[in-house]
Amino acid sequence: MNASYTERRRNNRIKGPGCCILLLLSLVLALPLCAQKQSKSELENKKKLLQEEIEYTNQLLSETKKNKKLSLNQLMQLNKKLGDREELIGLISGQIGGINRQIGETNNGISDLQAQLKKLKDDYAKLISNAYRNKDEYSRLMFIFAASNFNQAYMRLKYLQQISEYRHQQAEEIVKTQKQLSDKLAELEVRRKEKNELLGTQENEKEVLKKEKTEKEEVLTDLQTKEKQLKKDLEKKRKDAEKLQQAILQIIKEEIEKANEGRPKSTANKLVLTPEAQQLSNSFASNHGKLPWPVIQGVIVDRFGPHPHPSMPDITINNNGVDIATTKGALARAVFEGEVTGVVNIPSSGKVVIVRHGEYLSVYANLNEVYVKKGDKIKTKQNIGNILFDEDDNKTELHIEIWKGQTKLDPEEWMFR
């Protein structure tokens, strides 16, 4: 009983520290890996999306440039591309920062492993030195037979066996730690190579950005000489937006009057929903940030709300929705299931389809041909018409708005990125 207890204590004293230190070190080094991989994956996905947007915008620009005269549309597409390029450079900077952190962590891991390896080698050297002094069989036998009793002799024999086992364990730990150190050094080399590649990519993107900014300045300078015509176009666009808003408000008013027939006057300005319409409204609201795009492929060239005019910063324009540039012949599709409550024709701005989703409305403007009529029940992603092609500017743009009651919302916040 006493011998077994003493043996266990000696065993723990010999095996414990080395194993525990290595286990803790392995856990510390492994902890950040999942987070790093996830972060890297997210950054790569964002980079891929931005690169696809830039490539698509370049396709749109090449179509626009077929028109010999410079246009506001070209400037807006250039602005979109510049914004995407700057965001891409920012993402690359984020990746480089992440790699720098990984390099720092790897260097710390290498330092810890080098210290651990040195300690293991020093301990092993002492063991070998002691073993060399007592290497002959006679010395070991004398150590055992010099015991005062049988129990002590047995304990001495076990001690010599444990020393031998520990020596083998230390040798294995040295080999294992050397392997870990070698892996860390290889990992460090990979990280440094990855960083250098990203630095090269970032530098290339900055050079392209510089050229694109020069191109934008040339377009901007040319457009500013046509300020009078641009202001005239802007005024026309503002009036068209007002007509569209009035048409939407009229449809909302009619819907409210229809829903409130025979109800108290207290509900006169409030849309009363049926249980089915309320359920549809709730379903639409729960899809905030997840609605499909109203085109299969496109890029937003004019955002929601008040913002400076692209070529005349002293003039503020106010967009009730967003404008999405797409390719010639593209179709507009519903962002959610609902009922067509209006088809309106705005002179010089194409046809407009208004779809109700309970309390919400989605509005699709600048259509050439419409495939639906008032009262139609439509499904998510159902084609509702083809988008008007502007021959003067060589552009195809869909204007989309989202309303909740009589409040305008930012469609970009509702659509899936």
Number of C-alpha atoms within 10 A of each C-alpha: 6 6 12 10 10 12 16 11 10 14 15 11 11 18 14 11 11 16 13 11 12 16 11 11 15 14 11 13 13 10 10 12 12 10 10 15 11 11 15 16 12 12 17 15 12 16 20 13 15 20 16 13 20 22 13 19 23 15 13 23 20 13 16 22 14 11 15 8 12 17 20 16 21 25 22 20 23 22 18 18 25 19 14 21 22 15 15 23 19 14 18 21 15 15 20 20 13 16 20 15 13 19 19 13 16 18 15 13 20 19 13 14 21 16 12 20 19 13 14 17 16 12 14 19 13 11 16 14 12 11 15 10 9 13 12 10 9 10 12 14 13 10 15 19 16 11 14 9 10 11 11 15 17 14 17 19 16 14 15 15 12 16 15 13 14 17 19 13 17 19 14 12 19 19 13 14 17 16 12 17 19 14 13 17 16 12 15 20 13 13 18 16 12 15 20 13 13 17 16 12 14 19 13 13 17 16 11 14 19 13 12 17 14 12 14 19 14 13 18 20 12 15 21 13 10 13 13 11 12 17 13 11 12 15 13 14 16 15 12 16 19 13 15 20 15 12 19 22 14 12 15 22 18 14 16 19 18 12 17 19 10 8 11 8 10 8 13 15 13 17 19 19 16 11 10 10 17 15 15 21 20 15 15 22 18 11 14 14 14 15 22 18 22 25 23 13 14 21 19 20 21 22 17 21 15 11 14 12 16 18 20 15 10 9 12 13 19 15 19 23 24 21 24 20 25 25 20 17 12 20 23 27 21 25 24 24 19 25 19 22 21 21 20 15 18 17 9 10 19 17 21 25 27 25 27 26 24 26 21 22 27 23 22 25 27 26 25 17 15 18 11 17 15 14 13 13 14 19 14 14 18 17 18 21 23 22 27 22 21 13 10 10 19 20 20 25 26 24 23 25 21 23 20 16 17 15 9 17 19 18 23 21 13 19 16 13 12
